[in-house]
Amino acid sequence: MKPPSMNPMQYLPSDSLVLSIYDMTNVKKSSLIDMIMVQVISITLGAFLMIAFNANDMKQTELTYSMAILFTSLLMTGAVYRRLSDRG
């Protein structure tokens, strides 16, 4: 006699699994964009403060990376603001 196969998916109720994934991914866009905006602004502010108060002590490569982070975060801020203005 062959033992029953041990498939872990047979023990998961598929309906509740699908509903839980749907609930996790169905976040209101306003709260998601607001959370992203807070993170982008904090990266921008942190990079600016790091350059403003520590630029004299930085090596050239460190300053270049910091400037790249600042520039990228400013571009991301503009993209998020554009997304907010499109939403109305």
QUILIN-V376479 format. One record per residue. RES is the residue in one letter. SS is DSSP state (A for helix, B for strand, O for the rest). OMEGA is omega in whole degrees, 0 to 359 (none if undefined). NEAR is the number of other ideal C-beta (glycine too) atoms within 8 Angstrom. Layout:
BEGIN
res=[RES:RES]
ss=[SS:SS]
omega=[OMEGA:OMEGA]
near=[NEAR:NEAR]
END
This chain:
BEGIN
res=[M:K:P:P:S:M:N:P:M:Q:Y:L:P:S:D:S:L:V:L:S:I:Y:D:M:T:N:V:K:K:S:S:L:I:D:M:I:M:V:Q:V:I:S:I:T:L:G:A:F:L:M:I:A:F:N:A:N:D:M:K:Q:T:E:L:T:Y:S:M:A:I:L:F:T:S:L:L:M:T:G:A:V:Y:R:R:L:S:D:R:G]
ss=[O:O:O:O:O:O:O:A:A:A:A:O:O:A:A:A:A:A:A:A:A:A:A:A:A:O:O:O:A:A:A:A:A:A:A:A:A:A:A:A:A:A:A:A:A:A:A:A:A:A:A:A:A:A:A:A:A:O:O:A:A:A:A:A:A:A:A:A:A:A:A:A:A:A:A:A:A:A:A:A:A:A:A:A:A:A:A:O]
omega=[182:178:180:181:181:178:183:181:180:180:179:174:188:180:181:177:179:179:180:176:178:179:180:183:182:179:176:184:183:181:179:179:178:179:177:181:178:180:181:179:179:176:179:180:179:179:179:180:178:179:184:186:186:185:181:183:184:171:183:181:178:179:178:178:179:178:178:178:179:180:180:180:175:175:179:177:177:179:180:177:177:179:178:181:176:182:177:none]
near=[2:3:4:4:4:4:5:6:6:5:4:7:5:7:6:7:9:8:8:8:8:8:7:7:6:5:7:5:7:7:8:9:12:8:8:9:12:8:8:12:9:8:11:12:8:8:12:9:8:9:12:7:6:8:8:4:4:9:5:6:6:8:11:8:8:12:9:8:10:12:8:8:12:9:8:10:12:8:8:12:9:8:9:9:7:6:8:3]
END
